[in-house]
């Protein structure tokens, strides 16, 4: 059990846990989860941590098929600028390793913003707190549990045109 799963169980949240064998050579953890679990990538969400200009950490949850738009995150939390948080800061503040950061069960509750596209689905999938483990649940429940805001936070990922 991870802190994320324990959090959901303790709060009696209806959810499902899916697991797969994580390939240590894969760099895109979220896309790996979607592929190995045969899930649409628009329903699998990644949990990213950004840092605001006043050094406040913010959780941004977006589809794995999309890229985070930092300007949109800043606008959603009403600040001028955000940047991606350093990996060591993410791991220290959440208690999770990169690729396994769950929005649930973090060491400290952070302000959370989720891409509004989540509301288009009955179920979305987020990390369960470990690479190779995903939680499926209703996005409205996720929003309620985390007191999250919704906003357009992402844009379709640009295709890799590098054909080396």
Buried (B, 14 or more C-beta within 10 A) or exposed (E): EBBBBEBBEEEEBEBEBBEBEBEEEBEEBBBBBBBBBEBEBBBBBBBBBBBBEEEEBBBBBBBBBBEBBBEBBBBBBEBEEBEBBEEEBBBEBBBBBBBBBBBBBBEEEBBBBBBBBBEEBEBBBBBBBBBBBBBBBBBEBBBEBBEBBBBEBBEEBEEEEEEE
